Amino acid sequence: MINIFVTNHSDKVLKDGYAGQFYTFGKGETVEVPIEVAKHVFGYGDANKEPYLARLGWIKTANDLDEGIDRMSKWKFSDQPPKKNDSLSPIVERVPLEVVKPRGGKVLSVA
């Protein structure tokens, strides 16, 4: 079975089901679901999103299609889990090493 990671970047929670199992997609959360669920709920892999947008209640008529597509664009799909706690730059986490200067040696004087 192939799983897809679905991330909800919208401002609303979505609850939906497939084959007797229900899924909750919370705001800002990633949920791992079988690919069949992603196909059924979001039309994953289907170019025509209109029937899925209508089933979700995100559009009422064809005039609402642009708004529905905008809402669907806030959802991200990936076959890999998202990486957590990645810093934007690896340098942020680095601390410079302490430089130890040797004592003694030649002393220069200004005359």
Secondary structure, DSSP 8 states (H G I E B T S, - for coil): --EEEEEE-SSS-EEEEETTEEEEE-TT-EEEEEHHHHHHHH-TT-S--HHHHHHHTS-SSGGGHHHHHHHHTTEEEESS----S--S-GGGG-----------S------
